[in-house]
Amino acid sequence: MAKHPSWTRQFLSEADFDAVTRAIKTAESRTSAEIRVHLERRVPRRLLLGRAPDVMTRARHVFRRLGMHKTAERHGVLIYLALEDRRFAVVGDDGIHGRVGDPHWHRVRDLMVDKLRANAPREAIERGVEELGRALAEHYPRRPDDKNELSDEVSVS
């Protein structure tokens, strides 16, 4: 029985979800930072305001809803994808952005865009996670007493 909503199957198989979870575990094995991936079918529309949905605003909302702002060192990073809209955002907590900086976020974006344009969402997510893990390990190396504060499973809403 599938663990994820049926709409996700047009983008990722259950094996793909497992592969992304493994990529997160591997990336986090080198850093004390926390990485999450969240999928939605579409960025929710703002019916009352009549505005086009903003992927960064939605990603920040999901970041907080997942409790990513509650990590001890404020070092969580979220890869948010609205798959049918073909939009995504990478959001880092307050403690990360100042250390990693815009060039790194742009690199993650560019790596993912290339694979998403090739209709390879699993590879896009894996490459984004791998690149985040590499950079975060430089700024937040794993400590002997490190605890996994957030789930490594891909979340879906």
N, C-alpha and C positions, 0 to 999 in steps of 0.2 A: 504494500500500500504506500502511495506517495505521501511524503511528509509536507510537501509544499503545494500551494494552490495550483489548480490545473493551468491557469494562464501562464505560469512560469515555464511550462514545458515547451512552449514555442521558442524559448530563449536558452534554457538550461535544463539538462537532464538531472536526475538525482545523482548520477556519477559526477556531473559537473559541480553540483553543490558540495559534494564530498571533497572534490579536488580543491575548491576554493577554501574550504575549511582547513584542509591540510596546508595550503599555502599560507594561511593566516598563522597557523601553529608554527610553521617553519620560520616565518618572518619574526614572530614574537619570541622565538627561542634565542634570538640574538639581541633583543632589546627589552627594556622594562616598559616601554610604551605599549599602548593597547590599540589594536586595529580592529575595526568592524566593517562589515559590508551590509548594506541594506538595500533591498529592491522594492520598488513599487511599480505597478502597471503604468501609472501616469502621475505627474505632479497634480495634486488635487486642484481643481478650479476654484476660484474665489467668486462664487455666484453673486453674492451681494455687492461686492466691490467692483465687479465688472472688469477687473484687471487680468492681464495675462499672468499665469503662474510664474513665480520666480524660483528657479531650481536651488539657488543658494539659500534663500529664505527657508525653503522646505527642508533642505539638508540640515540647516542649523536647528530647526524645530525637531527633526528626527534625532539629531545628536543629543538634544536634551531629553527627549522622550525615552531614549535608550539608556539614560543615566550616564552618558559618557563624560559629562562634566564633573562627575563625582569621583574620578580616579584620584588617588592620593597626590600624585604629582601634576595633575591637570595635563596629562600627556596622551590623550586619546585622539585617534584620527578615524574619521568615517569616510568611506567611499559610498556615496549615495547614487543609485541609478534609477531613473524612471524609464523603463525599458521601451514601452510603446512610444513614448515621446522622443526617444533617442537623445536623452539629456542626462547629464551626470554632474556631480560636484564632489570635490574632496575638501573636507572640513577638518581642521585641526583645532584642538583646544588652545586656550590662552597661553599655556606654557610652551607650546611647540612652535607656533608661528614665528616668534622672535628668534628662535634658534635655527630653524630650517630655512625660512625665507622664501620669497616668491620664486626664485629660479627653480627650486626643487618642486614646488607645486606645479609649475609650468611643465617640468619634465614628466611628472606623473601623468598630467593631463595629456601631453603629446603621445606618450607611450600607449595610453588607453585609447585615444582617438583613432590612432592607426588601426588597432585591432577591431574597434567597434565599427569602423567604416568597412572593414573586411568581413563584417557580419560574424565576428568571433568573440561573443561576449565573455565566455569563460576565459579565453586567453587574455582579453583586455583586463579583466578583474585580476587574474593571476599576476600579470605584469605590473599592474598598479600596486598590488600588495607587496610584491617582491621589491619594487623600487622604494616603497615606503619603508619596508623593513631594513633595507640597506642604509638609507639616510638616518632613520631613527636610531639604529645601532651606533652610529657615530656620535649622536648627541645624548642618547639615553641607553648606554650599554646595559645589558642584563646584569643584575646583581645576584649574588648567591641567595639572598633572602627574597627574591622577587616572587610576587604572587600574581596569578592570572586574575585580574579584577573583573574582566568582562568576558562574556561568552565569545567563543571563536566561531560559532555557527552563523551562517548567513541568516539575517532576519528579513522577513517579508511582510508587507502590509498592503 
